[in-house]
Amino acid sequence: MNWQVGQNMVCDRPEQLLSGCIIVAQDDESVMISCPAVGIVVTGEPHRLQELGWKTDDKSLRNSLLPMSQS
């Protein structure tokens, strides 16, 4: 997975379903995800975050890929 600052994220782990989260910092070794609606910040190695259920928010990804309406 390609982790990028500004990317919208969700966590779909049954014990902790989170949405409305965003990557606020990223480097080769760690990623920081902020979930402002619930007031938490998660930091970890990308592969470990992915194992814990973190993934891109497909809804926001689909919206960003929609063509702009033409006038």
mmCIF file as Biopython writes it, N, C-alpha, C and O atoms, coordinates in Angstrom:
data_model
#
loop_
_atom_site.group_PDB
_atom_site.id
_atom_site.type_symbol
_atom_site.label_atom_id
_atom_site.label_alt_id
_atom_site.label_comp_id
_atom_site.label_asym_id
_atom_site.label_entity_id
_atom_site.label_seq_id
_atom_site.pdbx_PDB_ins_code
_atom_site.Cartn_x
_atom_site.Cartn_y
_atom_site.Cartn_z
_atom_site.occupancy
_atom_site.B_iso_or_equiv
_atom_site.auth_seq_id
_atom_site.auth_asym_id
_atom_site.pdbx_PDB_model_num
ATOM 1   N N  . MET A ? 1  ? 0.841   -1.179 0.000   1.0 0.0 1  A 1 
ATOM 2   C CA . MET A ? 1  ? 0.000   0.000  0.000   1.0 0.0 1  A 1 
ATOM 3   C C  . MET A ? 1  ? 0.886   1.243  0.000   1.0 0.0 1  A 1 
ATOM 4   O O  . MET A ? 1  ? 1.936   1.265  0.642   1.0 0.0 1  A 1 
ATOM 5   N N  . ASN A ? 2  ? 0.464   2.257  -0.711  1.0 0.0 2  A 1 
ATOM 6   C CA . ASN A ? 2  ? 1.202   3.513  -0.788  1.0 0.0 2  A 1 
ATOM 7   C C  . ASN A ? 2  ? 0.623   4.498  0.232   1.0 0.0 2  A 1 
ATOM 8   O O  . ASN A ? 2  ? -0.491  4.990  0.052   1.0 0.0 2  A 1 
ATOM 9   N N  . TRP A ? 3  ? 1.360   4.782  1.282   1.0 0.0 3  A 1 
ATOM 10  C CA . TRP A ? 3  ? 0.902   5.669  2.353   1.0 0.0 3  A 1 
ATOM 11  C C  . TRP A ? 3  ? 1.320   7.097  2.029   1.0 0.0 3  A 1 
ATOM 12  O O  . TRP A ? 3  ? 2.502   7.364  1.813   1.0 0.0 3  A 1 
ATOM 13  N N  . GLN A ? 4  ? 0.349   8.025  1.993   1.0 0.0 4  A 1 
ATOM 14  C CA . GLN A ? 4  ? 0.655   9.405  1.644   1.0 0.0 4  A 1 
ATOM 15  C C  . GLN A ? 4  ? -0.020  10.367 2.616   1.0 0.0 4  A 1 
ATOM 16  O O  . GLN A ? 4  ? -1.164  10.153 3.018   1.0 0.0 4  A 1 
ATOM 17  N N  . VAL A ? 5  ? 0.692   11.422 2.988   1.0 0.0 5  A 1 
ATOM 18  C CA . VAL A ? 5  ? 0.121   12.458 3.848   1.0 0.0 5  A 1 
ATOM 19  C C  . VAL A ? 5  ? -1.112  13.031 3.157   1.0 0.0 5  A 1 
ATOM 20  O O  . VAL A ? 5  ? -1.085  13.332 1.963   1.0 0.0 5  A 1 
ATOM 21  N N  . GLY A ? 6  ? -2.186  13.176 3.918   1.0 0.0 6  A 1 
ATOM 22  C CA . GLY A ? 6  ? -3.442  13.701 3.397   1.0 0.0 6  A 1 
ATOM 23  C C  . GLY A ? 6  ? -4.421  12.626 2.961   1.0 0.0 6  A 1 
ATOM 24  O O  . GLY A ? 6  ? -5.581  12.923 2.675   1.0 0.0 6  A 1 
ATOM 25  N N  . GLN A ? 7  ? -3.966  11.379 2.907   1.0 0.0 7  A 1 
ATOM 26  C CA . GLN A ? 7  ? -4.810  10.271 2.472   1.0 0.0 7  A 1 
ATOM 27  C C  . GLN A ? 7  ? -5.834  9.944  3.558   1.0 0.0 7  A 1 
ATOM 28  O O  . GLN A ? 7  ? -5.486  9.864  4.736   1.0 0.0 7  A 1 
ATOM 29  N N  . ASN A ? 8  ? -7.093  9.755  3.167   1.0 0.0 8  A 1 
ATOM 30  C CA . ASN A ? 8  ? -8.146  9.375  4.108   1.0 0.0 8  A 1 
ATOM 31  C C  . ASN A ? 8  ? -8.054  7.886  4.397   1.0 0.0 8  A 1 
ATOM 32  O O  . ASN A ? 8  ? -7.831  7.079  3.494   1.0 0.0 8  A 1 
ATOM 33  N N  . MET A ? 9  ? -8.228  7.531  5.665   1.0 0.0 9  A 1 
ATOM 34  C CA . MET A ? 9  ? -8.053  6.156  6.104   1.0 0.0 9  A 1 
ATOM 35  C C  . MET A ? 9  ? -9.237  5.688  6.944   1.0 0.0 9  A 1 
ATOM 36  O O  . MET A ? 9  ? -9.953  6.496  7.535   1.0 0.0 9  A 1 
ATOM 37  N N  . VAL A ? 10 ? -9.428  4.376  6.986   1.0 0.0 10 A 1 
ATOM 38  C CA . VAL A ? 10 ? -10.391 3.744  7.878   1.0 0.0 10 A 1 
ATOM 39  C C  . VAL A ? 10 ? -9.706  2.551  8.535   1.0 0.0 10 A 1 
ATOM 40  O O  . VAL A ? 10 ? -8.738  2.001  8.011   1.0 0.0 10 A 1 
ATOM 41  N N  . CYS A ? 11 ? -10.229 2.168  9.690   1.0 0.0 11 A 1 
ATOM 42  C CA . CYS A ? 11 ? -9.787  0.940  10.352  1.0 0.0 11 A 1 
ATOM 43  C C  . CYS A ? 11 ? -11.015 0.051  10.456  1.0 0.0 11 A 1 
ATOM 44  O O  . CYS A ? 11 ? -12.009 0.435  11.073  1.0 0.0 11 A 1 
ATOM 45  N N  . ASP A ? 12 ? -10.958 -1.127 9.861   1.0 0.0 12 A 1 
ATOM 46  C CA . ASP A ? 12 ? -12.127 -2.007 9.870   1.0 0.0 12 A 1 
ATOM 47  C C  . ASP A ? 12 ? -11.945 -3.225 10.769  1.0 0.0 12 A 1 
ATOM 48  O O  . ASP A ? 12 ? -12.573 -4.264 10.565  1.0 0.0 12 A 1 
ATOM 49  N N  . ARG A ? 13 ? -11.084 -3.081 11.759  1.0 0.0 13 A 1 
ATOM 50  C CA . ARG A ? 13 ? -10.892 -4.156 12.735  1.0 0.0 13 A 1 
ATOM 51  C C  . ARG A ? 13 ? -12.155 -4.240 13.592  1.0 0.0 13 A 1 
ATOM 52  O O  . ARG A ? 13 ? -12.609 -3.211 14.092  1.0 0.0 13 A 1 
ATOM 53  N N  . PRO A ? 14 ? -12.738 -5.423 13.781  1.0 0.0 14 A 1 
ATOM 54  C CA . PRO A ? 14 ? -14.003 -5.537 14.523  1.0 0.0 14 A 1 
ATOM 55  C C  . PRO A ? 14 ? -13.988 -4.881 15.905  1.0 0.0 14 A 1 
ATOM 56  O O  . PRO A ? 14 ? -15.002 -4.333 16.335  1.0 0.0 14 A 1 
ATOM 57  N N  . GLU A ? 15 ? -12.865 -4.930 16.597  1.0 0.0 15 A 1 
ATOM 58  C CA . GLU A ? 15 ? -12.794 -4.341 17.937  1.0 0.0 15 A 1 
ATOM 59  C C  . GLU A ? 15 ? -12.710 -2.820 17.888  1.0 0.0 15 A 1 
ATOM 60  O O  . GLU A ? 15 ? -12.954 -2.156 18.896  1.0 0.0 15 A 1 
ATOM 61  N N  . GLN A ? 16 ? -12.367 -2.261 16.729  1.0 0.0 16 A 1 
ATOM 62  C CA . GLN A ? 16 ? -12.139 -0.821 16.645  1.0 0.0 16 A 1 
ATOM 63  C C  . GLN A ? 16 ? -12.433 -0.336 15.229  1.0 0.0 16 A 1 
ATOM 64  O O  . GLN A ? 16 ? -11.533 -0.253 14.393  1.0 0.0 16 A 1 
ATOM 65  N N  . LEU A ? 17 ? -13.697 -0.016 14.968  1.0 0.0 17 A 1 
ATOM 66  C CA . LEU A ? 17 ? -14.076 0.508  13.663  1.0 0.0 17 A 1 
ATOM 67  C C  . LEU A ? 17 ? -13.929 2.018  13.687  1.0 0.0 17 A 1 
ATOM 68  O O  . LEU A ? 17 ? -14.590 2.695  14.475  1.0 0.0 17 A 1 
ATOM 69  N N  . LEU A ? 18 ? -13.071 2.549  12.832  1.0 0.0 18 A 1 
ATOM 70  C CA . LEU A ? 18 ? -12.826 3.992  12.782  1.0 0.0 18 A 1 
ATOM 71  C C  . LEU A ? 18 ? -12.904 4.479  11.346  1.0 0.0 18 A 1 
ATOM 72  O O  . LEU A ? 18 ? -12.436 3.809  10.425  1.0 0.0 18 A 1 
ATOM 73  N N  . SER A ? 19 ? -13.495 5.644  11.164  1.0 0.0 19 A 1 
ATOM 74  C CA . SER A ? 19 ? -13.510 6.280  9.848   1.0 0.0 19 A 1 
ATOM 75  C C  . SER A ? 19 ? -13.260 7.769  10.038  1.0 0.0 19 A 1 
ATOM 76  O O  . SER A ? 19 ? -13.208 8.256  11.168  1.0 0.0 19 A 1 
ATOM 77  N N  . GLY A ? 20 ? -13.106 8.483  8.946   1.0 0.0 20 A 1 
ATOM 78  C CA . GLY A ? 20 ? -12.832 9.914  9.031   1.0 0.0 20 A 1 
ATOM 79  C C  . GLY A ? 20 ? -11.431 10.221 9.521   1.0 0.0 20 A 1 
ATOM 80  O O  . GLY A ? 20 ? -11.188 11.286 10.090  1.0 0.0 20 A 1 
ATOM 81  N N  . CYS A ? 21 ? -10.509 9.295  9.304   1.0 0.0 21 A 1 
ATOM 82  C CA . CYS A ? 21 ? -9.124  9.463  9.752   1.0 0.0 21 A 1 
ATOM 83  C C  . CYS A ? 21 ? -8.267  9.901  8.565   1.0 0.0 21 A 1 
ATOM 84  O O  . CYS A ? 21 ? -8.636  9.702  7.407   1.0 0.0 21 A 1 
ATOM 85  N N  . ILE A ? 22 ? -7.125  10.498 8.875   1.0 0.0 22 A 1 
ATOM 86  C CA . ILE A ? 22 ? -6.260  11.029 7.821   1.0 0.0 22 A 1 
ATOM 87  C C  . ILE A ? 22 ? -4.791  10.847 8.201   1.0 0.0 22 A 1 
ATOM 88  O O  . ILE A ? 22 ? -4.424  10.976 9.369   1.0 0.0 22 A 1 
ATOM 89  N N  . ILE A ? 23 ? -3.957  10.548 7.212   1.0 0.0 23 A 1 
ATOM 90  C CA . ILE A ? 23 ? -2.518  10.449 7.454   1.0 0.0 23 A 1 
ATOM 91  C C  . ILE A ? 23 ? -1.965  11.863 7.585   1.0 0.0 23 A 1 
ATOM 92  O O  . ILE A ? 23 ? -2.103  12.679 6.674   1.0 0.0 23 A 1 
ATOM 93  N N  . VAL A ? 24 ? -1.335  12.147 8.731   1.0 0.0 24 A 1 
ATOM 94  C CA . VAL A ? 24 ? -0.796  13.486 8.986   1.0 0.0 24 A 1 
ATOM 95  C C  . VAL A ? 24 ? 0.725   13.538 8.894   1.0 0.0 24 A 1 
ATOM 96  O O  . VAL A ? 24 ? 1.294   14.622 8.771   1.0 0.0 24 A 1 
ATOM 97  N N  . ALA A ? 25 ? 1.393   12.392 8.951   1.0 0.0 25 A 1 
ATOM 98  C CA . ALA A ? 25 ? 2.849   12.342 8.813   1.0 0.0 25 A 1 
ATOM 99  C C  . ALA A ? 25 ? 3.236   10.953 8.319   1.0 0.0 25 A 1 
ATOM 100 O O  . ALA A ? 25 ? 2.561   9.964  8.605   1.0 0.0 25 A 1 
ATOM 101 N N  . GLN A ? 26 ? 4.338   10.899 7.570   1.0 0.0 26 A 1 
ATOM 102 C CA . GLN A ? 26 ? 4.776   9.628  7.007   1.0 0.0 26 A 1 
ATOM 103 C C  . GLN A ? 26 ? 6.245   9.727  6.648   1.0 0.0 26 A 1 
ATOM 104 O O  . GLN A ? 26 ? 6.702   10.745 6.129   1.0 0.0 26 A 1 
ATOM 105 N N  . ASP A ? 27 ? 6.990   8.651  6.931   1.0 0.0 27 A 1 
ATOM 106 C CA . ASP A ? 27 ? 8.354   8.516  6.436   1.0 0.0 27 A 1 
ATOM 107 C C  . ASP A ? 27 ? 8.583   7.048  6.100   1.0 0.0 27 A 1 
ATOM 108 O O  . ASP A ? 27 ? 7.630   6.269  6.079   1.0 0.0 27 A 1 
ATOM 109 N N  . ASP A ? 28 ? 9.813   6.659  5.840   1.0 0.0 28 A 1 
ATOM 110 C CA . ASP A ? 28 ? 10.087  5.280  5.432   1.0 0.0 28 A 1 
ATOM 111 C C  . ASP A ? 28 ? 9.763   4.253  6.511   1.0 0.0 28 A 1 
ATOM 112 O O  . ASP A ? 28 ? 9.491   3.094  6.197   1.0 0.0 28 A 1 
ATOM 113 N N  . GLU A ? 29 ? 9.788   4.663  7.777   1.0 0.0 29 A 1 
ATOM 114 C CA . GLU A ? 29 ? 9.637   3.710  8.869   1.0 0.0 29 A 1 
ATOM 115 C C  . GLU A ? 29 ? 8.329   3.798  9.626   1.0 0.0 29 A 1 
ATOM 116 O O  . GLU A ? 29 ? 7.962   2.847  10.317  1.0 0.0 29 A 1 
ATOM 117 N N  . SER A ? 30 ? 7.605   4.915  9.521   1.0 0.0 30 A 1 
ATOM 118 C CA . SER A ? 30 ? 6.375   5.030  10.301  1.0 0.0 30 A 1 
ATOM 119 C C  . SER A ? 30 ? 5.346   5.926  9.620   1.0 0.0 30 A 1 
ATOM 120 O O  . SER A ? 30 ? 5.659   6.739  8.750   1.0 0.0 30 A 1 
ATOM 121 N N  . VAL A ? 31 ? 4.106   5.736  10.060  1.0 0.0 31 A 1 
ATOM 122 C CA . VAL A ? 31 ? 2.971   6.511  9.570   1.0 0.0 31 A 1 
ATOM 123 C C  . VAL A ? 31 ? 2.208   7.000  10.793  1.0 0.0 31 A 1 
ATOM 124 O O  . VAL A ? 31 ? 2.046   6.259  11.763  1.0 0.0 31 A 1 
ATOM 125 N N  . MET A ? 32 ? 1.735   8.254  10.754  1.0 0.0 32 A 1 
ATOM 126 C CA . MET A ? 32 ? 0.916   8.799  11.833  1.0 0.0 32 A 1 
ATOM 127 C C  . MET A ? 32 ? -0.467  9.109  11.271  1.0 0.0 32 A 1 
ATOM 128 O O  . MET A ? 32 ? -0.606  9.874  10.317  1.0 0.0 32 A 1 
ATOM 129 N N  . ILE A ? 33 ? -1.492  8.500  11.879  1.0 0.0 33 A 1 
ATOM 130 C CA . ILE A ? 33 ? -2.873  8.672  11.440  1.0 0.0 33 A 1 
ATOM 131 C C  . ILE A ? 33 ? -3.642  9.365  12.554  1.0 0.0 33 A 1 
ATOM 132 O O  . ILE A ? 33 ? -3.594  8.940  13.708  1.0 0.0 33 A 1 
ATOM 133 N N  . SER A ? 34 ? -4.353  10.434 12.206  1.0 0.0 34 A 1 
ATOM 134 C CA . SER A ? 34 ? -5.170  11.172 13.165  1.0 0.0 34 A 1 
ATOM 135 C C  . SER A ? 34 ? -6.645  10.909 12.875  1.0 0.0 34 A 1 
ATOM 136 O O  . SER A ? 34 ? -7.085  10.930 11.726  1.0 0.0 34 A 1 
ATOM 137 N N  . CYS A ? 35 ? -7.398  10.662 13.949  1.0 0.0 35 A 1 
ATOM 138 C CA . CYS A ? 35 ? -8.847  10.478 13.846  1.0 0.0 35 A 1 
ATOM 139 C C  . CYS A ? 35 ? -9.506  11.553 14.708  1.0 0.0 35 A 1 
ATOM 140 O O  . CYS A ? 35 ? -9.835  11.297 15.866  1.0 0.0 35 A 1 
ATOM 141 N N  . PRO A ? 36 ? -9.702  12.756 14.156  1.0 0.0 36 A 1 
ATOM 142 C CA . PRO A ? 36 ? -10.174 13.887 14.955  1.0 0.0 36 A 1 
ATOM 143 C C  . PRO A ? 36 ? -11.556 13.692 15.574  1.0 0.0 36 A 1 
ATOM 144 O O  . PRO A ? 36 ? -11.825 14.246 16.641  1.0 0.0 36 A 1 
ATOM 145 N N  . ALA A ? 37 ? -12.427 12.933 14.946  1.0 0.0 37 A 1 
ATOM 146 C CA . ALA A ? 37 ? -13.779 12.747 15.475  1.0 0.0 37 A 1 
ATOM 147 C C  . ALA A ? 37 ? -13.782 12.050 16.832  1.0 0.0 37 A 1 
ATOM 148 O O  . ALA A ? 37 ? -14.674 12.276 17.650  1.0 0.0 37 A 1 
ATOM 149 N N  . VAL A ? 38 ? -12.776 11.199 17.068  1.0 0.0 38 A 1 
ATOM 150 C CA . VAL A ? 38 ? -12.709 10.477 18.341  1.0 0.0 38 A 1 
ATOM 151 C C  . VAL A ? 38 ? -11.496 10.875 19.169  1.0 0.0 38 A 1 
ATOM 152 O O  . VAL A ? 38 ? -11.283 10.346 20.260  1.0 0.0 38 A 1 
ATOM 153 N N  . GLY A ? 39 ? -10.700 11.810 18.650  1.0 0.0 39 A 1 
ATOM 154 C CA . GLY A ? 39 ? -9.578  12.350 19.413  1.0 0.0 39 A 1 
ATOM 155 C C  . GLY A ? 39 ? -8.426  11.397 19.646  1.0 0.0 39 A 1 
ATOM 156 O O  . GLY A ? 39 ? -7.820  11.410 20.717  1.0 0.0 39 A 1 
ATOM 157 N N  . ILE A ? 40 ? -8.110  10.563 18.655  1.0 0.0 40 A 1 
ATOM 158 C CA . ILE A ? 40 ? -6.960  9.673  18.820  1.0 0.0 40 A 1 
ATOM 159 C C  . ILE A ? 40 ? -5.971  9.852  17.669  1.0 0.0 40 A 1 
ATOM 160 O O  . ILE A ? 40 ? -6.328  10.292 16.576  1.0 0.0 40 A 1 
ATOM 161 N N  . VAL A ? 41 ? -4.727  9.500  17.949  1.0 0.0 41 A 1 
ATOM 162 C CA . VAL A ? 41 ? -3.664  9.479  16.953  1.0 0.0 41 A 1 
ATOM 163 C C  . VAL A ? 41 ? -2.994  8.118  17.056  1.0 0.0 41 A 1 
ATOM 164 O O  . VAL A ? 41 ? -2.691  7.648  18.153  1.0 0.0 41 A 1 
ATOM 165 N N  . VAL A ? 42 ? -2.766  7.490  15.914  1.0 0.0 42 A 1 
ATOM 166 C CA . VAL A ? 42 ? -2.133  6.173  15.858  1.0 0.0 42 A 1 
ATOM 167 C C  . VAL A ? 42 ? -0.844  6.311  15.061  1.0 0.0 42 A 1 
ATOM 168 O O  . VAL A ? 42 ? -0.829  6.921  13.992  1.0 0.0 42 A 1 
ATOM 169 N N  . THR A ? 43 ? 0.232   5.745  15.581  1.0 0.0 43 A 1 
ATOM 170 C CA . THR A ? 43 ? 1.514   5.770  14.885  1.0 0.0 43 A 1 
ATOM 171 C C  . THR A ? 43 ? 2.072   4.357  14.847  1.0 0.0 43 A 1 
ATOM 172 O O  . THR A ? 43 ? 1.982   3.623  15.831  1.0 0.0 43 A 1 
ATOM 173 N N  . GLY A ? 44 ? 2.648   3.974  13.714  1.0 0.0 44 A 1 
ATOM 174 C CA . GLY A ? 44 ? 3.243   2.654  13.626  1.0 0.0 44 A 1 
ATOM 175 C C  . GLY A ? 44 ? 3.893   2.408  12.286  1.0 0.0 44 A 1 
ATOM 176 O O  . GLY A ? 44 ? 3.855   3.247  11.386  1.0 0.0 44 A 1 
ATOM 177 N N  . GLU A ? 45 ? 4.491   1.237  12.175  1.0 0.0 45 A 1 
ATOM 178 C CA . GLU A ? 45 ? 5.097   0.818  10.920  1.0 0.0 45 A 1 
ATOM 179 C C  . GLU A ? 45 ? 3.980   0.500  9.933   1.0 0.0 45 A 1 
ATOM 180 O O  . GLU A ? 45 ? 2.979   -0.108 10.310  1.0 0.0 45 A 1 
ATOM 181 N N  . PRO A ? 46 ? 4.138   0.904  8.674   1.0 0.0 46 A 1 
ATOM 182 C CA . PRO A ? 46 ? 3.071   0.694  7.695   1.0 0.0 46 A 1 
ATOM 183 C C  . PRO A ? 46 ? 2.551   -0.744 7.626   1.0 0.0 46 A 1 
ATOM 184 O O  . PRO A ? 46 ? 1.339   -0.959 7.605   1.0 0.0 46 A 1 
ATOM 185 N N  . HIS A ? 47 ? 3.451   -1.726 7.590   1.0 0.0 47 A 1 
ATOM 186 C CA . HIS A ? 47 ? 2.987   -3.111 7.476   1.0 0.0 47 A 1 
ATOM 187 C C  . HIS A ? 47 ? 2.190   -3.538 8.702   1.0 0.0 47 A 1 
ATOM 188 O O  . HIS A ? 47 ? 1.240   -4.312 8.586   1.0 0.0 47 A 1 
ATOM 189 N N  . ARG A ? 48 ? 2.567   -3.045 9.860   1.0 0.0 48 A 1 
ATOM 190 C CA . ARG A ? 48 ? 1.858   -3.402 11.094  1.0 0.0 48 A 1 
ATOM 191 C C  . ARG A ? 48 ? 0.475   -2.741 11.137  1.0 0.0 48 A 1 
ATOM 192 O O  . ARG A ? 48 ? -0.501  -3.370 11.546  1.0 0.0 48 A 1 
ATOM 193 N N  . LEU A ? 49 ? 0.391   -1.475 10.715  1.0 0.0 49 A 1 
ATOM 194 C CA . LEU A ? 49 ? -0.906  -0.797 10.669  1.0 0.0 49 A 1 
ATOM 195 C C  . LEU A ? 49 ? -1.851  -1.517 9.709   1.0 0.0 49 A 1 
ATOM 196 O O  . LEU A ? 49 ? -3.042  -1.657 9.987   1.0 0.0 49 A 1 
ATOM 197 N N  . GLN A ? 50 ? -1.315  -1.967 8.590   1.0 0.0 50 A 1 
ATOM 198 C CA . GLN A ? 50 ? -2.134  -2.698 7.628   1.0 0.0 50 A 1 
ATOM 199 C C  . GLN A ? 50 ? -2.624  -4.014 8.233   1.0 0.0 50 A 1 
ATOM 200 O O  . GLN A ? 50 ? -3.778  -4.391 8.027   1.0 0.0 50 A 1 
ATOM 201 N N  . GLU A ? 51 ? -1.771  -4.715 8.971   1.0 0.0 51 A 1 
ATOM 202 C CA . GLU A ? 51 ? -2.170  -5.952 9.646   1.0 0.0 51 A 1 
ATOM 203 C C  . GLU A ? 51 ? -3.281  -5.699 10.657  1.0 0.0 51 A 1 
ATOM 204 O O  . GLU A ? 51 ? -4.115  -6.572 10.898  1.0 0.0 51 A 1 
ATOM 205 N N  . LEU A ? 52 ? -3.295  -4.503 11.252  1.0 0.0 52 A 1 
ATOM 206 C CA . LEU A ? 52 ? -4.292  -4.153 12.261  1.0 0.0 52 A 1 
ATOM 207 C C  . LEU A ? 52 ? -5.599  -3.631 11.666  1.0 0.0 52 A 1 
ATOM 208 O O  . LEU A ? 52 ? -6.504  -3.238 12.402  1.0 0.0 52 A 1 
ATOM 209 N N  . GLY A ? 53 ? -5.701  -3.627 10.338  1.0 0.0 53 A 1 
ATOM 210 C CA . GLY A ? 53 ? -6.963  -3.263 9.702   1.0 0.0 53 A 1 
ATOM 211 C C  . GLY A ? 53 ? -7.028  -1.886 9.083   1.0 0.0 53 A 1 
ATOM 212 O O  . GLY A ? 53 ? -8.085  -1.485 8.596   1.0 0.0 53 A 1 
ATOM 213 N N  . TRP A ? 54 ? -5.931  -1.150 9.086   1.0 0.0 54 A 1 
ATOM 214 C CA . TRP A ? 54 ? -5.928  0.178  8.477   1.0 0.0 54 A 1 
ATOM 215 C C  . TRP A ? 54 ? -5.835  0.054  6.966   1.0 0.0 54 A 1 
ATOM 216 O O  . TRP A ? 54 ? -5.018  -0.703 6.443   1.0 0.0 54 A 1 
ATOM 217 N N  . LYS A ? 55 ? -6.684  0.809  6.268   1.0 0.0 55 A 1 
ATOM 218 C CA . LYS A ? 55 ? -6.667  0.823  4.807   1.0 0.0 55 A 1 
ATOM 219 C C  . LYS A ? 55 ? -7.227  2.145  4.314   1.0 0.0 55 A 1 
ATOM 220 O O  . LYS A ? 55 ? -7.796  2.922  5.081   1.0 0.0 55 A 1 
ATOM 221 N N  . THR A ? 56 ? -7.052  2.391  3.001   1.0 0.0 56 A 1 
ATOM 222 C CA . THR A ? 56 ? -7.575  3.633  2.442   1.0 0.0 56 A 1 
ATOM 223 C C  . THR A ? 56 ? -9.092  3.622  2.512   1.0 0.0 56 A 1 
ATOM 224 O O  . THR A ? 56 ? -9.731  2.574  2.420   1.0 0.0 56 A 1 
ATOM 225 N N  . ASP A ? 57 ? -9.650  4.811  2.677   1.0 0.0 57 A 1 
ATOM 226 C CA . ASP A ? 57 ? -11.097 4.978  2.696   1.0 0.0 57 A 1 
ATOM 227 C C  . ASP A ? 57 ? -11.567 4.917  1.250   1.0 0.0 57 A 1 
ATOM 228 O O  . ASP A ? 57 ? -11.437 5.892  0.510   1.0 0.0 57 A 1 
ATOM 229 N N  . ASP A ? 58 ? -12.116 3.769  0.845   1.0 0.0 58 A 1 
ATOM 230 C CA . ASP A ? 58 ? -12.516 3.566  -0.548  1.0 0.0 58 A 1 
ATOM 231 C C  . ASP A ? 58 ? -13.524 4.607  -1.015  1.0 0.0 58 A 1 
ATOM 232 O O  . ASP A ? 58 ? -13.510 5.000  -2.181  1.0 0.0 58 A 1 
ATOM 233 N N  . LYS A ? 59 ? -14.399 5.058  -0.117  1.0 0.0 59 A 1 
ATOM 234 C CA . LYS A ? 59 ? -15.396 6.064  -0.485  1.0 0.0 59 A 1 
ATOM 235 C C  . LYS A ? 59 ? -14.708 7.356  -0.920  1.0 0.0 59 A 1 
ATOM 236 O O  . LYS A ? 59 ? -15.060 7.924  -1.954  1.0 0.0 59 A 1 
ATOM 237 N N  . SER A ? 60 ? -13.741 7.821  -0.149  1.0 0.0 60 A 1 
ATOM 238 C CA . SER A ? 60 ? -13.054 9.062  -0.517  1.0 0.0 60 A 1 
ATOM 239 C C  . SER A ? 60 ? -12.215 8.856  -1.767  1.0 0.0 60 A 1 
ATOM 240 O O  . SER A ? 60 ? -12.074 9.772  -2.577  1.0 0.0 60 A 1 
ATOM 241 N N  . LEU A ? 61 ? -11.655 7.654  -1.931  1.0 0.0 61 A 1 
ATOM 242 C CA . LEU A ? 61 ? -10.869 7.363  -3.123  1.0 0.0 61 A 1 
ATOM 243 C C  . LEU A ? 61 ? -11.761 7.402  -4.358  1.0 0.0 61 A 1 
ATOM 244 O O  . LEU A ? 61 ? -11.384 7.985  -5.374  1.0 0.0 61 A 1 
ATOM 245 N N  . ARG A ? 62 ? -12.942 6.786  -4.280  1.0 0.0 62 A 1 
ATOM 246 C CA . ARG A ? 62 ? -13.874 6.815  -5.410  1.0 0.0 62 A 1 
ATOM 247 C C  . ARG A ? 62 ? -14.269 8.242  -5.744  1.0 0.0 62 A 1 
ATOM 248 O O  . ARG A ? 62 ? -14.314 8.610  -6.918  1.0 0.0 62 A 1 
ATOM 249 N N  . ASN A ? 63 ? -14.559 9.063  -4.720  1.0 0.0 63 A 1 
ATOM 250 C CA . ASN A ? 63 ? -14.961 10.442 -4.961  1.0 0.0 63 A 1 
ATOM 251 C C  . ASN A ? 63 ? -13.856 11.231 -5.643  1.0 0.0 63 A 1 
ATOM 252 O O  . ASN A ? 63 ? -14.141 12.078 -6.490  1.0 0.0 63 A 1 
ATOM 253 N N  . SER A ? 64 ? -12.602 10.971 -5.295  1.0 0.0 64 A 1 
ATOM 254 C CA . SER A ? 64 ? -11.501 11.714 -5.899  1.0 0.0 64 A 1 
ATOM 255 C C  . SER A ? 64 ? -11.255 11.284 -7.342  1.0 0.0 64 A 1 
ATOM 256 O O  . SER A ? 64 ? -10.638 12.020 -8.112  1.0 0.0 64 A 1 
ATOM 257 N N  . LEU A ? 65 ? -11.737 10.092 -7.713  1.0 0.0 65 A 1 
ATOM 258 C CA . LEU A ? 65 ? -11.536 9.607  -9.068  1.0 0.0 65 A 1 
ATOM 259 C C  . LEU A ? 65 ? -12.683 9.966  -10.007 1.0 0.0 65 A 1 
ATOM 260 O O  . LEU A ? 65 ? -12.574 9.772  -11.218 1.0 0.0 65 A 1 
ATOM 261 N N  . LEU A ? 66 ? -13.788 10.492 -9.459  1.0 0.0 66 A 1 
ATOM 262 C CA . LEU A ? 66 ? -14.914 10.867 -10.299 1.0 0.0 66 A 1 
ATOM 263 C C  . LEU A ? 66 ? -14.530 12.040 -11.188 1.0 0.0 66 A 1 
ATOM 264 O O  . LEU A ? 66 ? -13.879 12.978 -10.726 1.0 0.0 66 A 1 
ATOM 265 N N  . PRO A ? 67 ? -14.924 12.001 -12.457 1.0 0.0 67 A 1 
ATOM 266 C CA . PRO A ? 67 ? -14.596 13.133 -13.331 1.0 0.0 67 A 1 
ATOM 267 C C  . PRO A ? 67 ? -15.371 14.375 -12.910 1.0 0.0 67 A 1 
ATOM 268 O O  . PRO A ? 67 ? -16.508 14.291 -12.447 1.0 0.0 67 A 1 
ATOM 269 N N  . MET A ? 68 ? -14.739 15.513 -13.080 1.0 0.0 68 A 1 
ATOM 270 C CA . MET A ? 68 ? -15.407 16.764 -12.756 1.0 0.0 68 A 1 
ATOM 271 C C  . MET A ? 68 ? -16.470 17.023 -13.812 1.0 0.0 68 A 1 
ATOM 272 O O  . MET A ? 68 ? -16.258 16.742 -14.992 1.0 0.0 68 A 1 
ATOM 273 N N  . SER A ? 69 ? -17.622 17.561 -13.390 1.0 0.0 69 A 1 
ATOM 274 C CA . SER A ? 69 ? -18.674 17.861 -14.362 1.0 0.0 69 A 1 
ATOM 275 C C  . SER A ? 69 ? -18.221 19.001 -15.264 1.0 0.0 69 A 1 
ATOM 276 O O  . SER A ? 69 ? -17.559 19.943 -14.828 1.0 0.0 69 A 1 
ATOM 277 N N  . GLN A ? 70 ? -18.584 18.892 -16.483 1.0 0.0 70 A 1 
ATOM 278 C CA . GLN A ? 70 ? -18.178 19.912 -17.449 1.0 0.0 70 A 1 
ATOM 279 C C  . GLN A ? 70 ? -19.350 20.833 -17.735 1.0 0.0 70 A 1 
ATOM 280 O O  . GLN A ? 70 ? -20.481 20.368 -17.875 1.0 0.0 70 A 1 
ATOM 281 N N  . SER A ? 71 ? -19.097 22.132 -17.822 1.0 0.0 71 A 1 
ATOM 282 C CA . SER A ? 71 ? -20.145 23.118 -18.086 1.0 0.0 71 A 1 
ATOM 283 C C  . SER A ? 71 ? -20.280 23.342 -19.566 1.0 0.0 71 A 1 
ATOM 284 O O  . SER A ? 71 ? -21.113 24.140 -19.996 1.0 0.0 71 A 1 
#
